């Protein structure tokens, strides 16, 4: 879905396809886009890059820093 947080990540990394409305037309269009091998491979590569930022180890570091600032 094209939620603001998903869109922000997608705009930064181009990790897939976002849809505005859950209906058969939009879902079919998204699937057809993902069936393009080049596009799909680009998404996989982008996901690998994004996974270096969006992972528990990174979130843990951010949370610890936040907790330390609160004390």
Predicted model as a PDB file, atoms N, CA, C, CB and O in Angstrom, pLDDT in the B-factor column:
MODEL        1                                                                  
ATOM      1  N   UNK A   1       0.845  -1.192   0.000  1.00 94.00           N  
ATOM      2  CA  UNK A   1       0.000   0.000   0.000  1.00 94.00           C  
ATOM      3  C   UNK A   1       0.884   1.248   0.000  1.00 94.00           C  
ATOM      4  CB  UNK A   1      -0.958   0.003   1.228  1.00 94.00           C  
ATOM      5  O   UNK A   1       2.023   1.234   0.466  1.00 94.00           O  
ATOM      6  N   UNK A   2       0.343   2.270  -0.513  1.00 95.00           N  
ATOM      7  CA  UNK A   2       1.089   3.523  -0.643  1.00 95.00           C  
ATOM      8  C   UNK A   2       0.920   4.386   0.609  1.00 95.00           C  
ATOM      9  CB  UNK A   2       0.624   4.299  -1.891  1.00 95.00           C  
ATOM     10  O   UNK A   2       0.484   5.535   0.532  1.00 95.00           O  
ATOM     11  N   UNK A   3       1.274   3.813   1.764  1.00 96.00           N  
ATOM     12  CA  UNK A   3       1.232   4.556   3.017  1.00 96.00           C  
ATOM     13  C   UNK A   3       2.444   5.484   3.082  1.00 96.00           C  
ATOM     14  CB  UNK A   3       1.201   3.590   4.241  1.00 96.00           C  
ATOM     15  O   UNK A   3       3.466   5.192   2.460  1.00 96.00           O  
ATOM     16  N   UNK A   4       2.357   6.586   3.815  1.00 95.00           N  
ATOM     17  CA  UNK A   4       3.452   7.558   3.842  1.00 95.00           C  
ATOM     18  C   UNK A   4       4.814   6.964   4.218  1.00 95.00           C  
ATOM     19  CB  UNK A   4       3.115   8.650   4.805  1.00 95.00           C  
ATOM     20  O   UNK A   4       5.813   7.284   3.574  1.00 95.00           O  
ATOM     21  N   UNK A   5       4.876   6.121   5.229  1.00 94.00           N  
ATOM     22  CA  UNK A   5       6.165   5.552   5.631  1.00 94.00           C  
ATOM     23  C   UNK A   5       6.704   4.593   4.571  1.00 94.00           C  
ATOM     24  CB  UNK A   5       6.031   4.826   6.974  1.00 94.00           C  
ATOM     25  O   UNK A   5       7.903   4.588   4.294  1.00 94.00           O  
ATOM     26  N   UNK A   6       5.833   3.788   3.980  1.00 95.00           N  
ATOM     27  CA  UNK A   6       6.262   2.890   2.908  1.00 95.00           C  
ATOM     28  C   UNK A   6       6.744   3.699   1.707  1.00 95.00           C  
ATOM     29  CB  UNK A   6       5.113   1.943   2.494  1.00 95.00           C  
ATOM     30  O   UNK A   6       7.738   3.354   1.069  1.00 95.00           O  
ATOM     31  N   UNK A   7       6.020   4.783   1.410  1.00 96.00           N  
ATOM     32  CA  UNK A   7       6.380   5.626   0.270  1.00 96.00           C  
ATOM     33  C   UNK A   7       7.752   6.269   0.493  1.00 96.00           C  
ATOM     34  CB  UNK A   7       5.307   6.716   0.040  1.00 96.00           C  
ATOM     35  O   UNK A   7       8.555   6.354  -0.436  1.00 96.00           O  
ATOM     36  N   UNK A   8       8.021   6.717   1.714  1.00 95.00           N  
ATOM     37  CA  UNK A   8       9.315   7.337   2.015  1.00 95.00           C  
ATOM     38  C   UNK A   8      10.452   6.342   1.776  1.00 95.00           C  
ATOM     39  CB  UNK A   8       9.347   7.847   3.477  1.00 95.00           C  
ATOM     40  O   UNK A   8      11.476   6.695   1.192  1.00 95.00           O  
ATOM     41  N   UNK A   9      10.271   5.112   2.224  1.00 95.00           N  
ATOM     42  CA  UNK A   9      11.296   4.089   2.009  1.00 95.00           C  
ATOM     43  C   UNK A   9      11.405   3.765   0.518  1.00 95.00           C  
ATOM     44  CB  UNK A   9      10.971   2.806   2.820  1.00 95.00           C  
ATOM     45  O   UNK A   9      12.506   3.646  -0.021  1.00 95.00           O  
ATOM     46  N   UNK A  10      10.261   3.626  -0.135  1.00 96.00           N  
ATOM     47  CA  UNK A  10      10.254   3.314  -1.562  1.00 96.00           C  
ATOM     48  C   UNK A  10      10.906   4.429  -2.374  1.00 96.00           C  
ATOM     49  CB  UNK A  10       8.822   3.079  -2.047  1.00 96.00           C  
ATOM     50  O   UNK A  10      11.663   4.156  -3.305  1.00 96.00           O  
ATOM     51  N   UNK A  11      10.620   5.676  -2.031  1.00 96.00           N  
ATOM     52  CA  UNK A  11      11.222   6.801  -2.753  1.00 96.00           C  
ATOM     53  C   UNK A  11      12.740   6.801  -2.617  1.00 96.00           C  
ATOM     54  CB  UNK A  11      10.654   8.127  -2.242  1.00 96.00           C  
ATOM     55  O   UNK A  11      13.455   7.191  -3.540  1.00 96.00           O  
ATOM     56  N   UNK A  12      13.217   6.366  -1.471  1.00 96.00           N  
ATOM     57  CA  UNK A  12      14.655   6.337  -1.224  1.00 96.00           C  
ATOM     58  C   UNK A  12      15.333   5.155  -1.912  1.00 96.00           C  
ATOM     59  CB  UNK A  12      14.924   6.286   0.267  1.00 96.00           C  
ATOM     60  O   UNK A  12      16.439   5.296  -2.433  1.00 96.00           O  
ATOM     61  N   UNK A  13      14.681   3.990  -1.918  1.00 96.00           N  
ATOM     62  CA  UNK A  13      15.348   2.767  -2.369  1.00 96.00           C  
ATOM     63  C   UNK A  13      14.738   2.104  -3.601  1.00 96.00           C  
ATOM     64  CB  UNK A  13      15.352   1.791  -1.268  1.00 96.00           C  
ATOM     65  O   UNK A  13      15.383   1.246  -4.203  1.00 96.00           O  
ATOM     66  N   UNK A  14      13.530   2.468  -3.992  1.00 94.00           N  
ATOM     67  CA  UNK A  14      12.843   1.826  -5.137  1.00 94.00           C  
ATOM     68  C   UNK A  14      12.811   0.307  -4.961  1.00 94.00           C  
ATOM     69  CB  UNK A  14      13.551   2.190  -6.479  1.00 94.00           C  
ATOM     70  O   UNK A  14      13.323  -0.443  -5.793  1.00 94.00           O  
ATOM     71  N   UNK A  15      12.195  -0.129  -3.853  1.00 94.00           N  
ATOM     72  CA  UNK A  15      12.255  -1.533  -3.471  1.00 94.00           C  
ATOM     73  C   UNK A  15      11.107  -2.390  -3.976  1.00 94.00           C  
ATOM     74  CB  UNK A  15      12.307  -1.630  -2.012  1.00 94.00           C  
ATOM     75  O   UNK A  15      11.082  -3.589  -3.697  1.00 94.00           O  
ATOM     76  N   UNK A  16      10.172  -1.831  -4.697  1.00 95.00           N  
ATOM     77  CA  UNK A  16       9.054  -2.645  -5.161  1.00 95.00           C  
ATOM     78  C   UNK A  16       7.992  -1.802  -5.828  1.00 95.00           C  
ATOM     79  CB  UNK A  16       8.448  -3.415  -4.012  1.00 95.00           C  
ATOM     80  O   UNK A  16       8.290  -0.822  -6.510  1.00 95.00           O  
ATOM     81  N   UNK A  17       6.753  -2.198  -5.622  1.00 97.00           N  
ATOM     82  CA  UNK A  17       5.610  -1.520  -6.226  1.00 97.00           C  
ATOM     83  C   UNK A  17       4.631  -1.159  -5.113  1.00 97.00           C  
ATOM     84  CB  UNK A  17       4.924  -2.416  -7.316  1.00 97.00           C  
ATOM     85  O   UNK A  17       4.283  -2.004  -4.289  1.00 97.00           O  
ATOM     86  N   UNK A  18       4.195   0.077  -5.091  1.00 97.00           N  
ATOM     87  CA  UNK A  18       3.171   0.508  -4.149  1.00 97.00           C  
ATOM     88  C   UNK A  18       1.863   0.704  -4.901  1.00 97.00           C  
ATOM     89  CB  UNK A  18       3.594   1.814  -3.420  1.00 97.00           C  
ATOM     90  O   UNK A  18       1.857   1.168  -6.041  1.00 97.00           O  
ATOM     91  N   UNK A  19       0.766   0.350  -4.265  1.00 97.00           N  
ATOM     92  CA  UNK A  19      -0.537   0.569  -4.881  1.00 97.00           C  
ATOM     93  C   UNK A  19      -1.349   1.501  -4.000  1.00 97.00           C  
ATOM     94  CB  UNK A  19      -1.284  -0.770  -5.103  1.00 97.00           C  
ATOM     95  O   UNK A  19      -1.209   1.504  -2.777  1.00 97.00           O  
ATOM     96  N   UNK A  20      -2.206   2.297  -4.644  1.00 95.00           N  
ATOM     97  CA  UNK A  20      -3.018   3.264  -3.920  1.00 95.00           C  
ATOM     98  C   UNK A  20      -4.312   2.666  -3.382  1.00 95.00           C  
ATOM     99  CB  UNK A  20      -3.334   4.428  -4.811  1.00 95.00           C  
ATOM    100  O   UNK A  20      -4.831   3.116  -2.360  1.00 95.00           O  
ATOM    101  N   UNK A  21      -4.824   1.669  -4.060  1.00 95.00           N  
ATOM    102  CA  UNK A  21      -6.108   1.092  -3.686  1.00 95.00           C  
ATOM    103  C   UNK A  21      -6.039  -0.419  -3.878  1.00 95.00           C  
ATOM    104  CB  UNK A  21      -7.268   1.710  -4.522  1.00 95.00           C  
ATOM    105  O   UNK A  21      -5.515  -0.908  -4.879  1.00 95.00           O  
ATOM    106  N   UNK A  22      -6.575  -1.146  -2.910  1.00 96.00           N  
ATOM    107  CA  UNK A  22      -6.594  -2.601  -3.006  1.00 96.00           C  
ATOM    108  C   UNK A  22      -7.798  -3.014  -3.847  1.00 96.00           C  
ATOM    109  CB  UNK A  22      -6.645  -3.264  -1.589  1.00 96.00           C  
ATOM    110  O   UNK A  22      -8.925  -3.103  -3.361  1.00 96.00           O  
ATOM    111  N   UNK A  23      -7.523  -3.258  -5.109  1.00 97.00           N  
ATOM    112  CA  UNK A  23      -8.535  -3.806  -6.001  1.00 97.00           C  
ATOM    113  C   UNK A  23      -7.822  -4.643  -7.055  1.00 97.00           C  
ATOM    114  CB  UNK A  23      -9.396  -2.675  -6.660  1.00 97.00           C  
ATOM    115  O   UNK A  23      -6.604  -4.557  -7.210  1.00 97.00           O  
ATOM    116  N   UNK A  24      -8.574  -5.433  -7.759  1.00 96.00           N  
ATOM    117  CA  UNK A  24      -7.967  -6.377  -8.691  1.00 96.00           C  
ATOM    118  C   UNK A  24      -7.152  -5.674  -9.776  1.00 96.00           C  
ATOM    119  CB  UNK A  24      -9.041  -7.235  -9.330  1.00 96.00           C  
ATOM    120  O   UNK A  24      -6.123  -6.200 -10.199  1.00 96.00           O  
ATOM    121  N   UNK A  25      -7.579  -4.517 -10.230  1.00 97.00           N  
ATOM    122  CA  UNK A  25      -6.859  -3.796 -11.277  1.00 97.00           C  
ATOM    123  C   UNK A  25      -5.467  -3.376 -10.804  1.00 97.00           C  
ATOM    124  CB  UNK A  25      -7.658  -2.565 -11.718  1.00 97.00           C  
ATOM    125  O   UNK A  25      -4.481  -3.587 -11.509  1.00 97.00           O  
ATOM    126  N   UNK A  26      -5.388  -2.788  -9.624  1.00 97.00           N  
ATOM    127  CA  UNK A  26      -4.099  -2.330  -9.091  1.00 97.00           C  
ATOM    128  C   UNK A  26      -3.184  -3.488  -8.719  1.00 97.00           C  
ATOM    129  CB  UNK A  26      -4.320  -1.449  -7.875  1.00 97.00           C  
ATOM    130  O   UNK A  26      -1.976  -3.431  -8.949  1.00 97.00           O  
ATOM    131  N   UNK A  27      -3.761  -4.533  -8.147  1.00 97.00           N  
ATOM    132  CA  UNK A  27      -2.953  -5.698  -7.774  1.00 97.00           C  
ATOM    133  C   UNK A  27      -2.389  -6.364  -9.022  1.00 97.00           C  
ATOM    134  CB  UNK A  27      -3.790  -6.710  -6.956  1.00 97.00           C  
ATOM    135  O   UNK A  27      -1.217  -6.739  -9.052  1.00 97.00           O  
ATOM    136  N   UNK A  28      -3.214  -6.511 -10.048  1.00 97.00           N  
ATOM    137  CA  UNK A  28      -2.755  -7.109 -11.296  1.00 97.00           C  
ATOM    138  C   UNK A  28      -1.642  -6.276 -11.924  1.00 97.00           C  
ATOM    139  CB  UNK A  28      -3.920  -7.257 -12.276  1.00 97.00           C  
ATOM    140  O   UNK A  28      -0.648  -6.828 -12.395  1.00 97.00           O  
ATOM    141  N   UNK A  29      -1.799  -4.964 -11.937  1.00 97.00           N  
ATOM    142  CA  UNK A  29      -0.774  -4.092 -12.512  1.00 97.00           C  
ATOM    143  C   UNK A  29       0.546  -4.228 -11.755  1.00 97.00           C  
ATOM    144  CB  UNK A  29      -1.245  -2.628 -12.495  1.00 97.00           C  
ATOM    145  O   UNK A  29       1.614  -4.246 -12.366  1.00 97.00           O  
ATOM    146  N   UNK A  30       0.474  -4.325 -10.422  1.00 97.00           N  
ATOM    147  CA  UNK A  30       1.685  -4.473  -9.613  1.00 97.00           C  
ATOM    148  C   UNK A  30       2.365  -5.815  -9.902  1.00 97.00           C  
ATOM    149  CB  UNK A  30       1.348  -4.356  -8.109  1.00 97.00           C  
ATOM    150  O   UNK A  30       3.585  -5.883 -10.044  1.00 97.00           O  
ATOM    151  N   UNK A  31       1.572  -6.864  -9.985  1.00 97.00           N  
ATOM    152  CA  UNK A  31       2.135  -8.193 -10.280  1.00 97.00           C  
ATOM    153  C   UNK A  31       2.780  -8.198 -11.659  1.00 97.00           C  
ATOM    154  CB  UNK A  31       1.039  -9.286 -10.201  1.00 97.00           C  
ATOM    155  O   UNK A  31       3.871  -8.740 -11.836  1.00 97.00           O  
ATOM    156  N   UNK A  32       2.113  -7.598 -12.626  1.00 97.00           N  
ATOM    157  CA  UNK A  32       2.674  -7.563 -13.974  1.00 97.00           C  
ATOM    158  C   UNK A  32       3.987  -6.790 -14.009  1.00 97.00           C  
ATOM    159  CB  UNK A  32       1.677  -6.941 -14.945  1.00 97.00           C  
ATOM    160  O   UNK A  32       4.911  -7.164 -14.732  1.00 97.00           O  
ATOM    161  N   UNK A  33       4.071  -5.725 -13.240  1.00 97.00           N  
ATOM    162  CA  UNK A  33       5.319  -4.974 -13.181  1.00 97.00           C  
ATOM    163  C   UNK A  33       6.429  -5.830 -12.579  1.00 97.00           C  
ATOM    164  CB  UNK A  33       5.136  -3.684 -12.365  1.00 97.00           C  
ATOM    165  O   UNK A  33       7.562  -5.809 -13.059  1.00 97.00           O  
ATOM    166  N   UNK A  34       6.107  -6.580 -11.531  1.00 96.00           N  
ATOM    167  CA  UNK A  34       7.098  -7.435 -10.883  1.00 96.00           C  
ATOM    168  C   UNK A  34       7.494  -8.635 -11.739  1.00 96.00           C  
ATOM    169  CB  UNK A  34       6.566  -7.916  -9.556  1.00 96.00           C  
ATOM    170  O   UNK A  34       8.541  -9.241 -11.511  1.00 96.00           O  
ATOM    171  N   UNK A  35       6.675  -8.975 -12.708  1.00 97.00           N  
ATOM    172  CA  UNK A  35       7.020 -10.073 -13.612  1.00 97.00           C  
ATOM    173  C   UNK A  35       8.134  -9.700 -14.591  1.00 97.00           C  
ATOM    174  CB  UNK A  35       5.791 -10.510 -14.383  1.00 97.00           C  
ATOM    175  O   UNK A  35       8.731 -10.574 -15.218  1.00 97.00           O  
ATOM    176  N   UNK A  36       8.407  -8.419 -14.720  1.00 97.00           N  
ATOM    177  CA  UNK A  36       9.521  -7.977 -15.563  1.00 97.00           C  
ATOM    178  C   UNK A  36      10.823  -8.330 -14.838  1.00 97.00           C  
ATOM    179  CB  UNK A  36       9.437  -6.425 -15.870  1.00 97.00           C  
ATOM    180  O   UNK A  36      11.098  -7.808 -13.758  1.00 97.00           O  
ATOM    181  N   UNK A  37      11.615  -9.211 -15.435  1.00 97.00           N  
ATOM    182  CA  UNK A  37      12.828  -9.719 -14.774  1.00 97.00           C  
ATOM    183  C   UNK A  37      13.802  -8.609 -14.388  1.00 97.00           C  
ATOM    184  CB  UNK A  37      13.532 -10.710 -15.681  1.00 97.00           C  
ATOM    185  O   UNK A  37      14.373  -8.643 -13.297  1.00 97.00           O  
ATOM    186  N   UNK A  38      13.997  -7.636 -15.260  1.00 98.00           N  
ATOM    187  CA  UNK A  38      14.931  -6.543 -14.954  1.00 98.00           C  
ATOM    188  C   UNK A  38      14.443  -5.722 -13.773  1.00 98.00           C  
ATOM    189  CB  UNK A  38      15.119  -5.637 -16.178  1.00 98.00           C  
ATOM    190  O   UNK A  38      15.217  -5.395 -12.873  1.00 98.00           O  
ATOM    191  N   UNK A  39      13.160  -5.389 -13.778  1.00 97.00           N  
ATOM    192  CA  UNK A  39      12.595  -4.616 -12.672  1.00 97.00           C  
ATOM    193  C   UNK A  39      12.701  -5.402 -11.372  1.00 97.00           C  
ATOM    194  CB  UNK A  39      11.124  -4.250 -12.958  1.00 97.00           C  
ATOM    195  O   UNK A  39      13.077  -4.852 -10.337  1.00 97.00           O  
ATOM    196  N   UNK A  40      12.367  -6.695 -11.426  1.00 97.00           N  
ATOM    197  CA  UNK A  40      12.416  -7.540 -10.238  1.00 97.00           C  
ATOM    198  C   UNK A  40      13.834  -7.619  -9.677  1.00 97.00           C  
ATOM    199  CB  UNK A  40      11.898  -8.943 -10.564  1.00 97.00           C  
ATOM    200  O   UNK A  40      14.027  -7.538  -8.464  1.00 97.00           O  
ATOM    201  N   UNK A  41      14.820  -7.775 -10.549  1.00 97.00           N  
ATOM    202  CA  UNK A  41      16.213  -7.833 -10.103  1.00 97.00           C  
ATOM    203  C   UNK A  41      16.644  -6.510  -9.473  1.00 97.00           C  
ATOM    204  CB  UNK A  41      17.137  -8.181 -11.279  1.00 97.00           C  
ATOM    205  O   UNK A  41      17.390  -6.502  -8.494  1.00 97.00           O  
ATOM    206  N   UNK A  42      16.177  -5.394 -10.030  1.00 97.00           N  
ATOM    207  CA  UNK A  42      16.479  -4.079  -9.444  1.00 97.00           C  
ATOM    208  C   UNK A  42      15.879  -3.982  -8.051  1.00 97.00           C  
ATOM    209  CB  UNK A  42      15.941  -2.935 -10.341  1.00 97.00           C  
ATOM    210  O   UNK A  42      16.507  -3.450  -7.135  1.00 97.00           O  
ATOM    211  N   UNK A  43      14.668  -4.492  -7.889  1.00 97.00           N  
ATOM    212  CA  UNK A  43      14.021  -4.476  -6.567  1.00 97.00           C  
ATOM    213  C   UNK A  43      14.808  -5.312  -5.565  1.00 97.00           C  
ATOM    214  CB  UNK A  43      12.575  -4.999  -6.666  1.00 97.00           C  
ATOM    215  O   UNK A  43      15.002  -4.900  -4.421  1.00 97.00           O  
ATOM    216  N   UNK A  44      15.255  -6.475  -5.992  1.00 97.00           N  
ATOM    217  CA  UNK A  44      16.043  -7.341  -5.103  1.00 97.00           C  
ATOM    218  C   UNK A  44      17.331  -6.637  -4.675  1.00 97.00           C  
ATOM    219  CB  UNK A  44      16.375  -8.685  -5.802  1.00 97.00           C  
ATOM    220  O   UNK A  44      17.691  -6.657  -3.498  1.00 97.00           O  
ATOM    221  N   UNK A  45      18.013  -6.026  -5.618  1.00 97.00           N  
ATOM    222  CA  UNK A  45      19.252  -5.302  -5.294  1.00 97.00           C  
ATOM    223  C   UNK A  45      18.975  -4.157  -4.327  1.00 97.00           C  
ATOM    224  CB  UNK A  45      19.913  -4.761  -6.577  1.00 97.00           C  
ATOM    225  O   UNK A  45      19.730  -3.938  -3.379  1.00 97.00           O  
ATOM    226  N   UNK A  46      17.891  -3.429  -4.574  1.00 97.00           N  
ATOM    227  CA  UNK A  46      17.536  -2.307  -3.697  1.00 97.00           C  
ATOM    228  C   UNK A  46      17.177  -2.802  -2.303  1.00 97.00           C  
ATOM    229  CB  UNK A  46      16.363  -1.507  -4.289  1.00 97.00           C  
ATOM    230  O   UNK A  46      17.512  -2.151  -1.314  1.00 97.00           O  
ATOM    231  N   UNK A  47      16.509  -3.934  -2.210  1.00 96.00           N  
ATOM    232  CA  UNK A  47      16.162  -4.499  -0.902  1.00 96.00           C  
ATOM    233  C   UNK A  47      17.411  -4.885  -0.115  1.00 96.00           C  
ATOM    234  CB  UNK A  47      15.256  -5.723  -1.074  1.00 96.00           C  
ATOM    235  O   UNK A  47      17.462  -4.720   1.104  1.00 96.00           O  
ATOM    236  N   UNK A  48      18.406  -5.392  -0.812  1.00 97.00           N  
ATOM    237  CA  UNK A  48      19.660  -5.748  -0.139  1.00 97.00           C  
ATOM    238  C   UNK A  48      20.335  -4.512   0.431  1.00 97.00           C  
ATOM    239  CB  UNK A  48      20.610  -6.466  -1.110  1.00 97.00           C  
ATOM    240  O   UNK A  48      20.887  -4.562   1.531  1.00 97.00           O  
ATOM    241  N   UNK A  49      20.301  -3.410  -0.295  1.00 96.00           N  
ATOM    242  CA  UNK A  49      20.873  -2.153   0.205  1.00 96.00           C  
ATOM    243  C   UNK A  49      20.060  -1.653   1.396  1.00 96.00           C  
ATOM    244  CB  UNK A  49      20.910  -1.074  -0.918  1.00 96.00           C  
ATOM    245  O   UNK A  49      20.625  -1.269   2.420  1.00 96.00           O  
ATOM    246  N   UNK A  50      18.743  -1.660   1.261  1.00 96.00           N  
ATOM    247  CA  UNK A  50      17.872  -1.169   2.339  1.00 96.00           C  
ATOM    248  C   UNK A  50      18.005  -2.021   3.597  1.00 96.00           C  
ATOM    249  CB  UNK A  50      16.410  -1.153   1.877  1.00 96.00           C  
ATOM    250  O   UNK A  50      17.855  -1.514   4.708  1.00 96.00           O  
ATOM    251  N   UNK A  51      18.287  -3.313   3.429  1.00 95.00           N  
ATOM    252  CA  UNK A  51      18.390  -4.193   4.596  1.00 95.00           C  
ATOM    253  C   UNK A  51      19.594  -3.856   5.472  1.00 95.00           C  
ATOM    254  CB  UNK A  51      18.477  -5.641   4.147  1.00 95.00           C  
ATOM    255  O   UNK A  51      19.643  -4.249   6.638  1.00 95.00           O  
ATOM    256  N   UNK A  52      20.553  -3.140   4.924  1.00 94.00           N  
ATOM    257  CA  UNK A  52      21.711  -2.715   5.726  1.00 94.00           C  
ATOM    258  C   UNK A  52      21.320  -1.576   6.678  1.00 94.00           C  
ATOM    259  CB  UNK A  52      22.877  -2.264   4.801  1.00 94.00           C  
ATOM    260  O   UNK A  52      21.997  -1.336   7.678  1.00 94.00           O  
ATOM    261  N   UNK A  53      20.236  -0.889   6.361  1.00 92.00           N  
ATOM    262  CA  UNK A  53      19.756   0.221   7.196  1.00 92.00           C  
ATOM    263  C   UNK A  53      18.590  -0.218   8.068  1.00 92.00           C  
ATOM    264  CB  UNK A  53      19.336   1.413   6.322  1.00 92.00           C  
ATOM    265  O   UNK A  53      18.542   0.102   9.255  1.00 92.00           O  
ATOM    266  N   UNK A  54      17.652  -0.951   7.482  1.00 92.00           N  
ATOM    267  CA  UNK A  54      16.448  -1.367   8.190  1.00 92.00           C  
ATOM    268  C   UNK A  54      16.612  -2.792   8.685  1.00 92.00           C  
ATOM    269  CB  UNK A  54      15.207  -1.249   7.285  1.00 92.00           C  
ATOM    270  O   UNK A  54      16.175  -3.748   8.045  1.00 92.00           O  
ATOM    271  N   UNK A  55      17.251  -2.911   9.837  1.00 95.00           N  
ATOM    272  CA  UNK A  55      17.461  -4.210  10.460  1.00 95.00           C  
ATOM    273  C   UNK A  55      17.491  -4.018  11.970  1.00 95.00           C  
ATOM    274  CB  UNK A  55      18.777  -4.878   9.951  1.00 95.00           C  
ATOM    275  O   UNK A  55      17.630  -2.894  12.453  1.00 95.00           O  
ATOM    276  N   UNK A  56      17.363  -5.093  12.701  1.00 94.00           N  
ATOM    277  CA  UNK A  56      17.263  -4.985  14.149  1.00 94.00           C  
ATOM    278  C   UNK A  56      18.530  -4.406  14.772  1.00 94.00           C  
ATOM    279  CB  UNK A  56      16.969  -6.344  14.749  1.00 94.00           C  
ATOM    280  O   UNK A  56      18.440  -3.632  15.724  1.00 94.00           O  
ATOM    281  N   UNK A  57      19.679  -4.752  14.272  1.00 93.00           N  
ATOM    282  CA  UNK A  57      20.916  -4.250  14.857  1.00 93.00           C  
ATOM    283  C   UNK A  57      20.982  -2.728  14.775  1.00 93.00           C  
ATOM    284  CB  UNK A  57      22.125  -4.868  14.156  1.00 93.00           C  
ATOM    285  O   UNK A  57      21.401  -2.067  15.726  1.00 93.00           O  
ATOM    286  N   UNK A  58      20.572  -2.182  13.648  1.00 92.00           N  
ATOM    287  CA  UNK A  58      20.570  -0.724  13.483  1.00 92.00           C  
ATOM    288  C   UNK A  58      19.498  -0.086  14.355  1.00 92.00           C  
ATOM    289  CB  UNK A  58      20.346  -0.345  12.007  1.00 92.00           C  
ATOM    290  O   UNK A  58      19.744   0.940  14.989  1.00 92.00           O  
ATOM    291  N   UNK A  59      18.318  -0.681  14.392  1.00 92.00           N  
ATOM    292  CA  UNK A  59      17.233  -0.144  15.227  1.00 92.00           C  
ATOM    293  C   UNK A  59      17.606  -0.213  16.710  1.00 92.00           C  
ATOM    294  CB  UNK A  59      15.918  -0.920  14.973  1.00 92.00           C  
ATOM    295  O   UNK A  59      17.263   0.681  17.483  1.00 92.00           O  
ATOM    296  N   UNK A  60      18.303  -1.269  17.099  1.00 94.00           N  
ATOM    297  CA  UNK A  60      18.735  -1.403  18.488  1.00 94.00           C  
ATOM    298  C   UNK A  60      19.656  -0.243  18.864  1.00 94.00           C  
ATOM    299  CB  UNK A  60      19.451  -2.757  18.709  1.00 94.00           C  
ATOM    300  O   UNK A  60      19.509   0.356  19.929  1.00 94.00           O  
ATOM    301  N   UNK A  61      20.595   0.064  17.993  1.00 93.00           N  
ATOM    302  CA  UNK A  61      21.527   1.167  18.246  1.00 93.00           C  
ATOM    303  C   UNK A  61      20.760   2.486  18.401  1.00 93.00           C  
ATOM    304  CB  UNK A  61      22.566   1.277  17.096  1.00 93.00           C  
ATOM    305  O   UNK A  61      21.044   3.268  19.309  1.00 93.00           O  
ATOM    306  N   UNK A  62      19.813   2.725  17.538  1.00 93.00           N  
ATOM    307  CA  UNK A  62      19.019   3.962  17.590  1.00 93.00           C  
ATOM    308  C   UNK A  62      18.207   4.022  18.880  1.00 93.00           C  
ATOM    309  CB  UNK A  62      18.080   4.060  16.365  1.00 93.00           C  
ATOM    310  O   UNK A  62      18.137   5.068  19.527  1.00 93.00           O  
ATOM    311  N   UNK A  63      17.591   2.897  19.253  1.00 93.00           N  
ATOM    312  CA  UNK A  63      16.807   2.875  20.484  1.00 93.00           C  
ATOM    313  C   UNK A  63      17.661   3.094  21.723  1.00 93.00           C  
ATOM    314  CB  UNK A  63      16.072   1.566  20.602  1.00 93.00           C  
ATOM    315  O   UNK A  63      17.261   3.817  22.636  1.00 93.00           O  
ATOM    316  N   UNK A  64      18.819   2.481  21.759  1.00 95.00           N  
ATOM    317  CA  UNK A  64      19.721   2.669  22.914  1.00 95.00           C  
ATOM    318  C   UNK A  64      20.127   4.130  23.028  1.00 95.00           C  
ATOM    319  CB  UNK A  64      20.985   1.773  22.784  1.00 95.00           C  
ATOM    320  O   UNK A  64      20.136   4.681  24.128  1.00 95.00           O  
ATOM    321  N   UNK A  65      20.463   4.763  21.916  1.00 95.00           N  
ATOM    322  CA  UNK A  65      20.815   6.175  21.947  1.00 95.00           C  
ATOM    323  C   UNK A  65      19.641   7.015  22.454  1.00 95.00           C  
ATOM    324  CB  UNK A  65      21.247   6.649  20.552  1.00 95.00           C  
ATOM    325  O   UNK A  65      19.834   7.947  23.235  1.00 95.00           O  
ATOM    326  N   UNK A  66      18.444   6.689  22.017  1.00 94.00           N  
ATOM    327  CA  UNK A  66      17.259   7.417  22.474  1.00 94.00           C  
ATOM    328  C   UNK A  66      17.048   7.238  23.974  1.00 94.00           C  
ATOM    329  CB  UNK A  66      16.015   6.947  21.710  1.00 94.00           C  
ATOM    330  O   UNK A  66      16.793   8.207  24.689  1.00 94.00           O  
ATOM    331  N   UNK A  67      17.156   5.989  24.454  1.00 94.00           N  
ATOM    332  CA  UNK A  67      16.983   5.717  25.885  1.00 94.00           C  
ATOM    333  C   UNK A  67      18.047   6.444  26.713  1.00 94.00           C  
ATOM    334  CB  UNK A  67      17.048   4.198  26.154  1.00 94.00           C  
ATOM    335  O   UNK A  67      17.750   6.952  27.794  1.00 94.00           O  
ATOM    336  N   UNK A  68      19.277   6.496  26.212  1.00 95.00           N  
ATOM    337  CA  UNK A  68      20.333   7.175  26.950  1.00 95.00           C  
ATOM    338  C   UNK A  68      20.068   8.675  27.057  1.00 95.00           C  
ATOM    339  CB  UNK A  68      21.678   6.930  26.282  1.00 95.00           C  
ATOM    340  O   UNK A  68      20.395   9.289  28.073  1.00 95.00           O  
ATOM    341  N   UNK A  69      19.494   9.256  26.042  1.00 94.00           N  
ATOM    342  CA  UNK A  69      19.163  10.685  26.060  1.00 94.00           C  
ATOM    343  C   UNK A  69      18.037  10.970  27.059  1.00 94.00           C  
ATOM    344  CB  UNK A  69      18.755  11.162  24.648  1.00 94.00           C  
ATOM    345  O   UNK A  69      17.969  12.066  27.614  1.00 94.00           O  
ATOM    346  N   UNK A  70      17.165  10.002  27.289  1.00 92.00           N  
ATOM    347  CA  UNK A  70      16.046  10.185  28.214  1.00 92.00           C  
ATOM    348  C   UNK A  70      16.483  10.122  29.671  1.00 92.00           C  
ATOM    349  CB  UNK A  70      14.984   9.137  27.958  1.00 92.00           C  
ATOM    350  O   UNK A  70      15.808  10.668  30.544  1.00 92.00           O  
ATOM    351  N   UNK A  71      17.594   9.470  29.938  1.00 80.00           N  
ATOM    352  CA  UNK A  71      18.078   9.318  31.326  1.00 80.00           C  
ATOM    353  C   UNK A  71      18.840  10.484  31.789  1.00 80.00           C  
ATOM    354  CB  UNK A  71      18.925   8.115  31.467  1.00 80.00           C  
ATOM    355  O   UNK A  71      19.308  10.504  32.927  1.00 80.00           O  
TER     356      UNK A  71                                                      
ENDMDL                                                                          
END                                                                             
